[in-house]
Every structure is written in structure tokens, then in C-alpha cells.
């Protein structure tokens, strides 16, 4: 007969084997069988009664210890980037143990308030008692809301500003934090999620008047959790910085490098210069210089500036403000290539042939002095024959050679054929008091394209150089479309009367051929938008999978370390690879390279979403004074519940609810992204020109609702908002289905 263990031995076993705590596990561990299990059961019950163990379903655990798998809530992210979390359920005596979250490669970036399911490991340190490794994330910051506070007598409410939010939140008495009626507030949920009634919330921040000028971007900043205040230690560190000198650098101040930026640019992080190559073996070739601010000199690995820059990932741009990655002392001063001021740079010297193809490159850590700060318009005007006083002296030595080298690069681009989408970008222009003054199509001058091509060239050179040196880096990756998305694009093309090559390796030139077929036709925008939607999203990664959209094998971001952390990593890799100093890529940088890639890819998407939401709200505010007016547009999306229309004039997107379209049943075809009327055969699909009337514009959410008046120039009968005949949707008849199928075949084969 096996010996029955003592209570101390049982507790020791459970402590050492936290994943094997069932009665069966304990019996097996001590060799207990048959009737002896009755005695073991008695001992376990006594330990439970004495408070040493807690029974959870069929397992036992020490109530003063966390279970091997626990749900945690992220409570703190330190300036060093360490993530600490609190257990959701803590039954022990005293304070809950401190838990350090230990990320592994591929884990998502976590934010304060995120809930995570983790595997726990007890450790013996002074700072924390457990280490946690992620099983899965089960909750994010959705429990924080942004909305309009509405004062009540007993309790108050918060009306969310999210477009998709359909439920208000109740604020109990004493939880309003002094908020006033109509004020914009940030709140967090309190208590468990309610099955019935309104969820409860507590106001944590008052953000002022939501209709005040320039409040729109503030809403997006808070809503998406973009850090917009620098910690004191970061500002102090930046303020202590001194301009870099010539020591350890090559003197480039004799080169007539110039910056070319928008007229309202506050910082200048890249400068360019080009001249004809004097090498007789390269007739018609050019030497192009691209100098980039040496941010790595000031933002060193592990510093407060570095931790904050990595946390932000990138700068975020709004019509009325910029949330920078770095404090203004750096982004607007020491790392800005101001005219006539010596500035530290990393420079690429690139030789191209007359065909624009790169022949060679080299990198230099140097000191430059900008010969002029120019803007796109004045440079283009100078090239077009109307130089101003600033550009006239620079024509022969600077501006003309820049354009000559650009024309060569343009030839190489045309041979390479990167994806050439025609989707004009809208720019919101604000008045001095923060109101929307106009919505314009952003300028696209050759001066813009000149700088873009030179930045792409420098990015390619940086990626190839680090690859040659065998140094770790972050590539900018853009993978080709998935087979499913490509097939969907091919079907849309065929239904529109065009062809997309099949049965061969997809190249961007194949997509450009499709875009060329559609150019100028009624399907032009449809094909452009569908091609865009078929693309995968670009991201950062330590491994190289190429850049499909640019048709480039090796590509990294090197040219904007002021506003992108990825570029700072590339700069550090170049510094380490060339032995230019001790401020290069650190071992910690290398160890967390994949985690950094994941994090900054997410912060980039966060900024894009915040910028898009801000644009939507500004456009809704601009159009709120034009409710009832009619506008032309095109169908930008089709869903079961209605169609999305993009207005031609402003680019604003709005919804036409299905309940307001026509007086018949509309069937949704998910594969073809279309709605088809059962009786009339009227088809609504992406790209069709329409005439709509604005029914509703809500600036605080950015929501727009339209009434559909015409499709392809034909009037659509409407029933008014929220109605369709009797309000009953009839199931399509067998005859209706057959007729619709016949109409679809005819439509798909028409040219």
C-alpha cells in the first residue's frame, strides 16, 4: 500500500506542478490507488477548509498563487517599454502579485487596458512575482469611449461619437468628474458588461467643446490612443542636445544641396543635389546626392527619446496639427536642414546611367549646409521658365541638373512599371479660425515626383547596402495580392469588358495594362478602386519579401527618420555596418527587431485610421451647411444594407441605406459586389456614376447619409427615408431569380 502524503507534501507538489493539480494528477504522483483515494480526498478537503487550497472545478490550487493560466489586464507600460499587468481575479490575501508580460516574436503590441490570456510562471525577483507569456489577446481598449456628455438629474449619459456605436452609456451620480452638458469627454466602463439596460461608465477626462475649432483632430487623437504629450524626461533630454560638429564626419558643406518641401513645411529632413557624371564610361549619366538628417546622433538606443519614439512609431498628420514622433527641439531644429545652417546627415551618393538605372552607390556620415530652402511650386515654376529671385541663381547649377536626372529616373521607372493607380488625393484647407474653407485636389507637380523618385532611389540603395554588409534591418514589405483577391479583380475586369492576364506570375505591368484598358472609359474609377482594394497592406519586417507595388526587390525606409522609427533603425544599421560610431544598432535593437516591426506597423495603421476619421469629420462639418443639396459621385462600395457613395467634388463618403432605394427588392451579390433589383433589373455596383442628395451630415461622428436620385443618368424612384413600400422585403420568386440570372449573363458579356 502506498504511503499517504502529508499536507505539506501535497502543497509542495501543487506549488511545483501548477499544471497538474487535479485529484487524479495528485493520486498518480504519489502512487495512490483504490480505497486510499478516500484518504487523499479527505486531506484535500481539509486543506480547502483551512484555506490552503481553493477548489476550481476539478482542480486544486493555492489561493495565494495565480493559476498557471490567467486573465490579466495591462496596467502599466514603463518608459523602458516593460509591460506590467494585473490579474483580473485575485482571491489571495493582501495585494495582487505584480506580473511582467514577456513578449515573444510575433506578439501584438499591447496598450493599457488590454485584456490578455497568459501562461504564468512564478519567479523570484524584487520587482515582480510572475512572468506571463501570451496565449491570446481577449480584449483591447474598446472599454474606453469618447462621447458627448448629457447631464441628467439622477444620472447622466454619454452619447458616443463613433459612427458604428448605437448604444449610449450611463454615468452614475458622482462619476461625471465635473463634466458639463454638451462637453466632449473620455470615459471608461465600470462594472461588468450589462446584458440589459445601458452600460455604466465613469468620466476620466474632459476634452472641452466638441464644436470648437480644431477639436476634430483632438477627438481622433484621443479616440485612437495616439500619445500627444511628451514626458518631462523626454523634453529635458531633447533640450540638453547640442548641434553635432564636424568631428568624425565628412565635410559636405561645399555641395549645393537644397531642400524642396511644401510651402508650409516646418521641418526639412531631406536635401538633394545632382550633377552630370564626369566618368567617360557613363555618358549621359548623373551623380545624385540624397542627404538625410542624422537623427541617430541625437536619439540613441535606450534613451528616453528613443523609448518615446519607438512607442509612437511615427508622426501623425492632421489638417490642423502634427503629432510628432520627436520633440520640436529635434524635429523642428537640430534635425531640420535649415538654410545656411550646418547640420549632421547621413548621405547617399548614387550614380545612375542615362537610362536611369543605378550603377553604384556609397554612404557617408557628414556635415552639410543647405544652400536654399525651396518649395514645390517655386521650383516647378522655375523649371517651367518663370524662376523667382530665389531660384534664378540656382537654375544652372542646381535646378536644371535635378530635373535632368529626374527625367532619367523616370525612364527607369517606366521600364520597371510600378503600380500606376489614378486616385486623386483630396486636401482639406482650413481658415485661420479652424473652419473648413475648401476641399481641393492635392497638387501633383513634376517637382513632387522628382523628390519621390530620389527618395525611392535612396531607399533602395540603403536596403542593398545593408544587405551587402549582412546587417539586420527593417525592410518595407509589400506582398502581391492573394489569389482570392486577384480572382475577384479578374471577374470585375471581365464583367467590364477587359482582360487581366491569367496563368502567369503576376507583375505590376499586368495590372497597369488593365488600368490602361479602362482609362477614359465609364469603368475607369471602378477598375482603379478594385485594383487598390486587391492590394495587401505594406508593413515592416526583418526578412525581405520585396515590394510588389513599387516593383522592387530590395526596399527599406531610410529617408524620414524624423517621422518614422523604421528609418531610424535603418540609419543605426548603416552606422554599425560602417563603424561610424557607438550610436548604431544596439544588441537590444537587434533582439527585438521583429517585435519593433510589428509594433510600428500597427502604429502606422493607427495613424492612418485617425487621419481618415479626422478627414471624415471635417468633411461632414463642411457639408452640414449644404444638407438638401445635390451632388454627383460614384459608388465606392456595396453592402447588403446599402451603397457607399464618394462625392466627386470633395471625395466625401456617405451611405445610401438600402431601405431608401427604389420600391422593389434588391438582391445582394457578395462575389460581384452588387445589388440588383428583382423586377427592374437595376444594378448598383462599384464605379457607377450617381446623383445623390445629402439627407444628413453629423460632424461629431463624421457620418453622412445620402438619398439616391440617379444612376448612370437614370432616375431612381425613392420612397423616402426609412421606407420601402409597405416596409416588407419579399423573398425573390423563382421567376425573378431566373430573370435576374439571364440579365446578369447579358450584362457580363456586354462590351
ABEGO torsion letter per residue (X at the ends): XBBBBBAAAAAAAAAABAABABAAAAAAAAGBBEAAAAAAAAAAAAAAAAGABBBBEABBBBAABBBABBBBBBABBBAAGBBBBBBABBABBEBBBBBBBBBBBGBBBBBBGBBBBBBBBBBBBAABABBBBBABBABBAAABBBBBBBBBAABBBBBBABAABABBBBBBBGAAGGBBBGBBBBBBBBEBBBABEBBBBBBABBAEBAABBGAAAAAAAAAAGBBABBBAAAAAAAAABBBBBABGBBBAAABBBBBBBBAABABBABBBBBBBBABAABBGBBBBBBBBBBAAAABBBGBAAAAAAAAAGBBBBBAABBBBABBAAAAABAABBBBGBBBBBBBBBBBBBAAGBBABBBBBBBBBBBABBBBAAAAAAAAAGBBBAAAAAAAAAAAAAAAAAAAAAAAAAAAAGBBBBBBBBBBBBBBAAGBBABBBBBBBBAAAAAAAAAAAAAAAAAAAAAAAAGBBBBBBBBBBBBAAAAAAAAAAAAAAGBBBBBGBBBBAAAAAAAAAAABGBAAAAAAAAAAAAABBBBBBBABBAEBAAAGBABBBBAABAAABAAAAAAAAAAAAAAGAEAABBBAAAAAAAAAAAAAAAAAAAAAAAAAAAAAAAAAAAAAAAABGBBBBBBBABBBAAEBBBBBAAAGBBBBBBAAABEABBBBBBAAAGBBBBAAAGBBBBBGBBBBBBBABBBAAAGBBBBBBABBGGBBBBBAEBGBBEAGBBBBBBAAAAAAAAAAAAAAAABX
